[in-house]
Amino acid sequence: MERDNNENHHQEHYFEGVEKLLEVWFTRKDGAIQHCDLRKVPREKWVSMLKIVRCEIISMTRNDTIDAYVLSESSMFVSKRRIILKTCGTTTPLLCLKSLLYLVQRYAGYDEVQDLFYSRKNYKRPELQQEPHRTFADEATLLDAMFHDGAAYCLGAVNRDCWYLYTLNPYASPAGHSLSALLAGANDGDDGFGASDGEEGTDGSSSDGCCDGIEDSGSDGAESSDDSLDLRTMNLCGLNKRNVAQRYSIGMGSGRVQNASEPDQTLEIMMSDLDPEVMKIFTKEFSANAAEATQKSGIDKILSNVTIDDYLFDPCGYSMNGVLKNGEYMTIHITPEAKFSYVSFESNIPQSSYLDVIARVLETFRPGKFIVTSFANKASVVEDTHKDLLNADMLSEFKRRDIQYCHLKNYDLTYALYSKFPS
């Protein structure tokens, strides 16, 4: 993660640790995907595509099921039919979508987008972002220009800590997402998408899911978000504009429906206001290299049997990818500066409850507050996370401030916000 986030070096230094997370699944209309594979895309083509995103590859590790890239700003994971691009700072991942689709069509053998997810926490300094990433409304507008059945949502309070999600809404239209049609549509006008081959150059409203939200008492101590949200992008159940500042339940008609029989799950923990004694480990002053920072902090003990690829930035900052068997991964990214410290943890390991993983992550980094999100489809072994979080008014020294649960056609999604008690 490049430490110079401002082009004007006379301004106060700031780095946005919050990541933009783009995940895309691909398939073929005829179902014949046996010989299709995203890992067939040549590395030099990924390099060109990432220039549009404003980041570059630092290192790479792989096993039989997944290629994991540490980037100058966070990570990229490529498996047989899914790509995950997670980038922090002032990167522009949505601008590479056309290039991504072109590379997939040309090299990987797929001809359809089966599902797409774009998510992020609200920024602390949205005004420093590049277009279209300054507001979620602009991000949703760009995605709507490509996908006829996209839908945008917000979990959490829109004027405080919250988490945005854009995904496809298969209930809105039975039509698929042909790569040829998407690329032809992107070529129709000046839409801001990157040029082909990685060279530079209406949201859905159907609601077949249900979502429950709980506002816990007490202030969470969060700053108000400047990340403005256009109300047209939100599918609010029974609320009008006068109610939008309140906590709410969201009816989500989308579903991570790539294949209900293929287990899929994701745990994300987004941490702020971290312990300075922990954060100093991730500086060149206190750690000679990434391996030392990994060992000193205990990151190597969060999950077992992980092949770790880590990097310590100069003068500070840390990124790591870990790969496990069967396409499982973990990734951690750390912005240690005291005024805007931020750490993210993500993994897709399958287990019935994530409480033990959450506890180890919190013990490792000691945040002041954190957001946790959990996705799991019906084929996943993850069963208890929502029940666990709903019952956990306190997690160690952390008090739950907000929780929302969404039951989708094939997926369950839980969002929760915790902060230290008393805050």
SULNOR-V296371 format. One record per residue. N is the residue number from 0. RES is the residue in one small letter. SS is DSSP state (H for helix, E for strand, C for the rest). BURIAL is b if it has 16 or more other ideal C-beta (glycine too) atoms within 10 Angstrom, else e. Layout:
((N | RES | SS | BURIAL) (N | RES | SS | BURIAL))
This chain:
((0 | m | C | b) (1 | e | C | b) (2 | r | C | e) (3 | d | C | e) (4 | n | C | b) (5 | n | C | e) (6 | e | C | e) (7 | n | C | e) (8 | h | C | e) (9 | h | C | e) (10 | q | C | e) (11 | e | C | e) (12 | h | C | e) (13 | y | C | e) (14 | f | C | b) (15 | e | C | b) (16 | g | C | b) (17 | v | C | b) (18 | e | C | b) (19 | k | E | b) (20 | l | E | b) (21 | l | E | b) (22 | e | E | b) (23 | v | E | b) (24 | w | E | b) (25 | f | E | b) (26 | t | E | b) (27 | r | C | b) (28 | k | C | e) (29 | d | C | e) (30 | g | C | e) (31 | a | C | e) (32 | i | C | b) (33 | q | C | e) (34 | h | C | e) (35 | c | C | b) (36 | d | C | b) (37 | l | H | b) (38 | r | H | b) (39 | k | H | e) (40 | v | C | b) (41 | p | C | e) (42 | r | H | e) (43 | e | H | e) (44 | k | H | b) (45 | w | H | b) (46 | v | H | e) (47 | s | H | b) (48 | m | H | b) (49 | l | H | b) (50 | k | H | e) (51 | i | H | b) (52 | v | H | b) (53 | r | C | b) (54 | c | C | b) (55 | e | C | e) (56 | i | E | e) (57 | i | E | b) (58 | s | E | e) (59 | m | E | b) (60 | t | E | e) (61 | r | E | e) (62 | n | C | e) (63 | d | C | e) (64 | t | C | e) (65 | i | E | b) (66 | d | E | b) (67 | a | E | b) (68 | y | E | b) (69 | v | E | b) (70 | l | E | b) (71 | s | C | b) (72 | e | C | b) (73 | s | E | b) (74 | s | E | b) (75 | m | E | b) (76 | f | E | b) (77 | v | E | b) (78 | s | E | b) (79 | k | C | b) (80 | r | C | b) (81 | r | E | b) (82 | i | E | b) (83 | i | E | b) (84 | l | E | b) (85 | k | E | b) (86 | t | E | b) (87 | c | C | b) (88 | g | C | b) (89 | t | C | b) (90 | t | C | b) (91 | t | C | b) (92 | p | H | b) (93 | l | H | b) (94 | l | H | b) (95 | c | H | b) (96 | l | H | b) (97 | k | H | b) (98 | s | H | b) (99 | l | H | b) (100 | l | H | b) (101 | y | H | b) (102 | l | H | b) (103 | v | H | b) (104 | q | H | b) (105 | r | H | e) (106 | y | H | b) (107 | a | H | b) (108 | g | C | b) (109 | y | C | b) (110 | d | C | b) (111 | e | E | b) (112 | v | E | b) (113 | q | E | b) (114 | d | E | b) (115 | l | E | b) (116 | f | E | b) (117 | y | E | b) (118 | s | E | b) (119 | r | E | b) (120 | k | E | b) (121 | n | C | b) (122 | y | C | b) (123 | k | C | b) (124 | r | C | b) (125 | p | H | b) (126 | e | H | e) (127 | l | H | b) (128 | q | C | b) (129 | q | C | e) (130 | e | C | e) (131 | p | C | b) (132 | h | C | b) (133 | r | C | b) (134 | t | C | b) (135 | f | H | b) (136 | a | H | b) (137 | d | H | b) (138 | e | H | b) (139 | a | H | b) (140 | t | H | b) (141 | l | H | b) (142 | l | H | b) (143 | d | H | b) (144 | a | C | b) (145 | m | C | b) (146 | f | C | b) (147 | h | C | b) (148 | d | C | b) (149 | g | E | b) (150 | a | E | b) (151 | a | E | b) (152 | y | E | b) (153 | c | E | b) (154 | l | E | b) (155 | g | E | b) (156 | a | C | b) (157 | v | C | b) (158 | n | C | b) (159 | r | C | b) (160 | d | C | b) (161 | c | E | b) (162 | w | E | b) (163 | y | E | b) (164 | l | E | b) (165 | y | E | b) (166 | t | E | b) (167 | l | E | b) (168 | n | C | b) (169 | p | C | b) (170 | y | C | b) (171 | a | C | b) (172 | s | C | e) (173 | p | C | e) (174 | a | C | e) (175 | g | C | e) (176 | h | C | b) (177 | s | E | b) (178 | l | H | b) (179 | s | H | e) (180 | a | H | b) (181 | l | H | b) (182 | l | H | b) (183 | a | H | e) (184 | g | H | b) (185 | a | H | b) (186 | n | C | e) (187 | d | C | e) (188 | g | C | e) (189 | d | C | e) (190 | d | C | e) (191 | g | C | b) (192 | f | C | b) (193 | g | C | b) (194 | a | C | e) (195 | s | H | b) (196 | d | H | e) (197 | g | H | b) (198 | e | C | e) (199 | e | C | e) (200 | g | C | e) (201 | t | C | e) (202 | d | C | b) (203 | g | C | b) (204 | s | C | e) (205 | s | C | b) (206 | s | C | b) (207 | d | C | e) (208 | g | C | b) (209 | c | E | e) (210 | c | E | b) (211 | d | E | e) (212 | g | E | b) (213 | i | E | e) (214 | e | E | e) (215 | d | C | e) (216 | s | C | e) (217 | g | C | e) (218 | s | C | e) (219 | d | C | b) (220 | g | C | b) (221 | a | C | b) (222 | e | C | e) (223 | s | C | e) (224 | s | C | b) (225 | d | C | e) (226 | d | C | b) (227 | s | C | e) (228 | l | C | b) (229 | d | C | e) (230 | l | H | e) (231 | r | H | e) (232 | t | H | b) (233 | m | E | b) (234 | n | C | b) (235 | l | E | b) (236 | c | C | e) (237 | g | C | e) (238 | l | C | e) (239 | n | C | e) (240 | k | H | e) (241 | r | H | e) (242 | n | H | e) (243 | v | C | b) (244 | a | C | e) (245 | q | C | e) (246 | r | C | b) (247 | y | C | b) (248 | s | C | b) (249 | i | E | b) (250 | g | C | b) (251 | m | C | b) (252 | g | C | b) (253 | s | C | b) (254 | g | C | b) (255 | r | C | b) (256 | v | C | b) (257 | q | C | b) (258 | n | C | b) (259 | a | C | e) (260 | s | C | e) (261 | e | C | e) (262 | p | C | b) (263 | d | C | b) (264 | q | E | b) (265 | t | E | b) (266 | l | E | b) (267 | e | E | b) (268 | i | E | b) (269 | m | E | b) (270 | m | E | b) (271 | s | E | b) (272 | d | C | b) (273 | l | C | b) (274 | d | C | e) (275 | p | H | e) (276 | e | H | e) (277 | v | H | b) (278 | m | H | b) (279 | k | H | e) (280 | i | H | b) (281 | f | H | b) (282 | t | E | b) (283 | k | C | e) (284 | e | C | e) (285 | f | C | e) (286 | s | C | b) (287 | a | C | e) (288 | n | C | e) (289 | a | H | b) (290 | a | H | e) (291 | e | H | e) (292 | a | H | b) (293 | t | H | b) (294 | q | H | e) (295 | k | H | e) (296 | s | H | b) (297 | g | C | e) (298 | i | H | b) (299 | d | H | b) (300 | k | H | e) (301 | i | C | b) (302 | l | C | b) (303 | s | C | e) (304 | n | C | e) (305 | v | C | b) (306 | t | E | e) (307 | i | E | b) (308 | d | E | b) (309 | d | E | b) (310 | y | E | b) (311 | l | E | b) (312 | f | C | b) (313 | d | C | e) (314 | p | C | e) (315 | c | E | b) (316 | g | C | b) (317 | y | E | b) (318 | s | E | b) (319 | m | E | b) (320 | n | E | b) (321 | g | E | b) (322 | v | E | b) (323 | l | C | b) (324 | k | H | e) (325 | n | H | e) (326 | g | H | b) (327 | e | C | b) (328 | y | E | b) (329 | m | E | b) (330 | t | E | b) (331 | i | E | b) (332 | h | E | b) (333 | i | E | b) (334 | t | E | b) (335 | p | C | b) (336 | e | C | b) (337 | a | H | e) (338 | k | H | e) (339 | f | H | b) (340 | s | C | b) (341 | y | E | b) (342 | v | E | b) (343 | s | E | b) (344 | f | E | b) (345 | e | E | b) (346 | s | E | b) (347 | n | C | b) (348 | i | C | b) (349 | p | C | e) (350 | q | C | b) (351 | s | C | e) (352 | s | C | b) (353 | y | C | b) (354 | l | H | b) (355 | d | H | e) (356 | v | H | b) (357 | i | H | b) (358 | a | H | e) (359 | r | H | b) (360 | v | H | b) (361 | l | H | b) (362 | e | H | e) (363 | t | H | b) (364 | f | H | b) (365 | r | C | b) (366 | p | C | b) (367 | g | C | b) (368 | k | E | b) (369 | f | E | b) (370 | i | E | b) (371 | v | E | b) (372 | t | E | b) (373 | s | E | b) (374 | f | E | b) (375 | a | E | b) (376 | n | E | b) (377 | k | C | e) (378 | a | C | e) (379 | s | C | b) (380 | v | C | e) (381 | v | C | b) (382 | e | C | e) (383 | d | C | e) (384 | t | H | b) (385 | h | H | b) (386 | k | H | e) (387 | d | H | b) (388 | l | H | b) (389 | l | H | e) (390 | n | H | e) (391 | a | C | b) (392 | d | C | e) (393 | m | E | e) (394 | l | E | b) (395 | s | C | e) (396 | e | C | e) (397 | f | E | b) (398 | k | E | b) (399 | r | E | b) (400 | r | E | b) (401 | d | E | b) (402 | i | E | b) (403 | q | E | b) (404 | y | E | b) (405 | c | E | b) (406 | h | E | b) (407 | l | C | b) (408 | k | C | b) (409 | n | C | b) (410 | y | E | b) (411 | d | E | b) (412 | l | E | b) (413 | t | E | b) (414 | y | E | b) (415 | a | E | b) (416 | l | E | b) (417 | y | E | b) (418 | s | E | b) (419 | k | E | b) (420 | f | C | e) (421 | p | C | e) (422 | s | C | b))
